[in-house]
Amino acid sequence: MRGLDYHLTRWPGSDPDPWLLLHGWMDAGPTFQFVADALPATRSLVALDWRGFGRSAWPDDGYWFPDYYADLDALLDQLSPDAPTTLIGHSMGGNIAMMYAGIRPERVRAVVCIDAFGLPRTRPEQAPERYRSWLMQLREAQNFARFASHEAFAQFLIKRNRRLRPDRAAFIAHAWARSVPDGGVVMRADPRHKRANPVLYRREEAEACWRAIRAPLLFIVAADAGSVARFGEDAAIERMRGFVPRLAAVTIDDSSHMVHHEQPDALAAAIEQFMVSLDVIAQVPR
């Protein structure tokens, strides 16, 4: 797709129109498995691995964020060329879903945004240092940590996240890391993702795209993710509703940012209730 091999994970149900699952930074499509298990078996789901993550290919020329919108656009041309699609995105994937829903509103039926508030605001005076950092990082090799085994990596994930069950940690460890010939396991992700983006995030542009969203949107808030501390008033649901009038919000208790790993049952229930309500509304005679 667009010159790269893209990896997809499918959960085929009887529904003819699949929901598209969009993972976040350093995640991969297969870890939506826990949510898929909690949804009705009739639901058809497709999760991609973004370029440079999971089992998808790495581009030769690095990463430019608008490529994610173009990749999503190309994938929808294949999965649902004649009908709008439901997008369910976590973190970076949620931000991509919201942006795309404003850029191509005719292509999106509904959006579920899981703990994604855009990025923190930047100031123009940050630009010189950001460009300097980027130039220096271009001269350096980027690497992720290596672990002795998938089991060791799973233990590391559990130490980082007290809510992560051991069986889920083991599953995630195999989804996120691969064995290497000289021993141990390394991340299934391009280390160049660690480089600073030389272009400052312009939140005003994101907000302009959000205002163009026509689809209903379910905003999932992780109760213990610390979003208010990071984003301030930009994490207020009423502020988000000012950009997206058809916005519903649900808070998932006892959850940090990785909601789909920690509370998949509650997340699946919220998504299912939202989507069923849309189906009911669509069937009411006007």
Secondary structure, DSSP 4 states (H G I P E B T S, - for coil): -TTS---EEEE--S-SSPEEEE--TT--GGGGHHHHHHS-TT--EEEEPPTTBTTSPPPTT---THHHHHHHHHHHHHH-TTS-EEEEEETHHHHHHHHHHHHSGGGEEEEEEES--------GGGHHHHHHHHHHHHTS------BS-HHHHHHHHHHH-TT--HHHHHHHHHHHEEE-TTSSEEESB-GGGGSPPSSPP-HHHHHHHHHT--S-EEEEEETTS-HHHHHGGGG-HHHHHHH-TTEEEEEESS--S-HHHH-HHHHHHHHHHHHHHHHHHHHS--
